[in-house]
Amino acid sequence: MDNQTNISSEFIQKTAKILKTLGHPNRIKIVEFLETGEKTVGEIQRELDMEQPIVSQHLKVMNDRGMVTHRKEGTHYFYSLSNNFIIKILNSMNDVQEKPDSGE
């Protein structure tokens, strides 16, 4: 092939990290829930019917990888998406999934 793609290895590494982070169903659920705005750990736990330590573990991974941010107010931590582009990624994945079903 003469046409080589000019994708940097840095881009490839960052993209792989994001996709790997989104590779867990609970993390996708968290992203979708945070799409409507900032939430506490307790709100996420109740909405998604998950144990608090599991929610906290997923949020830590997502925070470490730059997908969510948080702030502390009193004893509560409030989490939000660091960038709404994550929602665009999920919407694109949904579009890709629907295309074979529609015959495109």
C-alpha positions, 0 to 999 in steps of 0.5 A: 500500500502506497497510501499510509495513514498519518495517524500519530502513535500518540493519537493511537495510544490516547484513542485506545485508552479511551476505547478501553475505558469505555469497554466496560458496560457499567462505565458506559452507563455512568457516561450516559447518566452523566450526560444530563449533568453533574451527579453525586456518587450516591445519585449514580449508585441509586440510578444504576443500582450498583454498590457504592464501592463499584461506582467509586472504582469505575469513577476513579478509573474514568477520572484517572483517564480524563473522562470525568472530573469531580469536585468536593462539596462538604462530604459529597463528591460531584462528578461530571463528564470532562468533555461531551465528546464522549457522548458523540463517541457513544452516539457514533457507536450506536450509528455503526451498530444500527447500519447493518440492521438498516441494510446500509 
